[in-house]
Amino acid sequence: MLRTNRLTKRFGGITATDEVTFELGDKLTSIIGPNGAGKTTFFNLLTGALTPTEGTVELKKDGGWVDITGMDTHETAQMGIHRSYQITNVFPTTSVLENVRVAAQAHGSNSVRFWRNVNNFDEHYEEAYGILDRVGLADKAEVPAENLSHGEKRQLEVGIALAGDPDVLLLDEPNAGVSSEDIDAVKAIIEDVATDHAVLLVEHNMDIVMDVSERIVVLNQGAVIADDKPENIQGDPDVQEAYLGGYEAGDLEARRQDTAASQGSGTEPDGGGLA
Amino acid sequence: MSVETQQTGGGRFPSWIGQYLRDHLLLAVIVVLFAVYPFLYDFLTGQFGLTAQMILPRTRTMLTILALGLFAMSFDFISGYTGYLSFGHAAFFGIGAYFVVLGHNGQLPVVPAETSFMLLLLIGALVAVIAAFLIGLISFRLSGVYFAMITLGIAEMMYVASNNWGFLTPGTSDPTEGVAAGSPTDVGFFEPMVGVPFVEALQVEIGPFGDESILGISVGDPQIVSYLAIGAVVLLCYLMMKRIIHSPFGRVMIAIRENEERAKAIGYNVFYYKMGAFMISAFFGAVAGALFVGYEGAIDPTNSFFFLVTGFALVAAIIGGLGTLAGPFFGYIFLEGVEEFLSREGSGGGLQPFLEQNLPGAILDTDIAGLTINEALSAFMTGHGDFYAGIIFIIFVLYVPIGMLGTLRNRYGTDSLAKYVSAGVEKRLPSSDGETAATGDDD
């Protein structure tokens, strides 16, 4: 559905995304990696919020690949790439229904019809109600979005991204800050939307990642260091290195002794920086 | 709303008119109140004399309120609904006003002298739309306070130009003193006709020396005729703006106000929508300027391009409720009401003439710290309406930040006051024809 070729983003001297070549298929794919690995930057490059320094992003449309590198976010959204946000990013004072309805309205040409009442456009209302059903917010349709609980806001976050029937869904930590009781609801939503969309998920909760993903891509310092099935990822030494900085049981103890021994001698203790 | 499908009723009017009125009961009542206001004012001041005069604004004041209230609504249309504070909105008011005057005086290219008022109003408004497009090209590169500052800067440039540009007053007076329609000797009198263009029967001449009858009904006072005619245009503009607010386009405006980044992320090219909204608000801002000149017959820079013209619209919008279309209009009534309440005798009457007549002289002449009460009133209250309006404004910002209409709306349902009223009436009156409850689009 979506592929990148040597996608690179540099901020000054820092390479946030480093020659990522990646293709998203039908499998529910997760991107993991330690903090600062460049997961959100990668998302921003895919949606056009950031312009890549090098490389291309392409989307499969009607069987052919379309180059969408350098498109603005509203253009990629129209092309069919929708995202949800790590930090809740909804329309706060309008109702839950209107949040999704206005997103549904963005597709098609009805938005410029300033001379007709919005209630004449039933299709957007129907689509919005359908989505609210799907993300479990049907009974909250009339509530202003800012009055939802945190977990419900996360559900709405996904609901807005679903409107307009995108081809690709980029979910940026849909579980961020969700209490343990609500996690199952959000997890169920992820699994449900993956049935009819290509889903790329960024997630920190490893239980969920291992549970829902069919494929996992590991980013570290902007580069892909592993790309495999969940069960293979867990045992991958590179991944452990990235997450734990080469930490193995007993390391801390050994290092403390190293430090004590090297005091005064001026030699640096060796040890990978913990992420 | 499904009024289009209900045109099956018998009688003199199609049934959707009845349904529309039922759905918009509050609007209908308020429109009727405004329509009868001049007569009500005459009646009440006749009955209760100074008491009524003290409280009620004069018809003359209401005339100003109509034009400036429309301007405040157009300001709110962009500022309250997209969140982009158009601090240079006075530019459009000025363009509308100056266009009518200069157009009538034959000073504009292409437009012949003595072109009809309605035509000048429309063309002037379209010129303002073009101006808004050009201003928007520059200012929509930025947001927040920077957007406000760029629009303000452009309006101030126009203010300076209107103060110094000899073209505006060829060969005669100082441009700072403004221009009057019909002032050059070779141009006919300014006789602005308001109504449906090219339909003689549906037009009236406004202005202090205009017609004394409207639609064949004599009301005896050109001021009242002007009030009704200008009021009709203002009502039409309000309904048009409301229509846009409740359209899919209006919903995108609100989405931009709520969260522009997300509006972009769901696929809206927000630049186009902001630009569209800005141009629409400029249109109505210019209509307000034209209507203002329609009655006054003249315009000067201080009453048009000056930044305080926008400032008052902003104050009115905050008092009335930013983000409620009718709010700024009522805010303006409130502001002008306070000012007139504290004005001197002879310019609307107010508190002081009332007290002078109703309190015994002994009290008024009581000496407190070297000033009699009467003198203190003169010194600290009378004629200082702006000062007290400022205090009221601060109180509003602190305690009623969503304004009068915003507060009412929050209290009686998040959607609209009109729906609340219509639904309430519907509940009390058993519905005779079984039509469903109000689904109006009022605010």
Interface residues (C-beta under 8 A of the other chain):
Chain A: T47 A49 D72 T73 H74 E75 A77 Q78 H82 R83 Y85 N89 V90 F91 P92 T93 T94 S95 E98 R101 V102 A103 Q105 A106 H107 N110 S111 V112 R113 F114 W115 R116 N117 V118 N119 N120 F121 H124 P144 I160 A161 A163 G164
Chain B: M1 R243 I244 H246 S247 P248 F249 G250 R251 V252 I254 A255 E258 N259 E261 R262 A263 K264 A265 I266 G267 Y268 N269 V270 Y273 G276 I280 T414 T439 D441
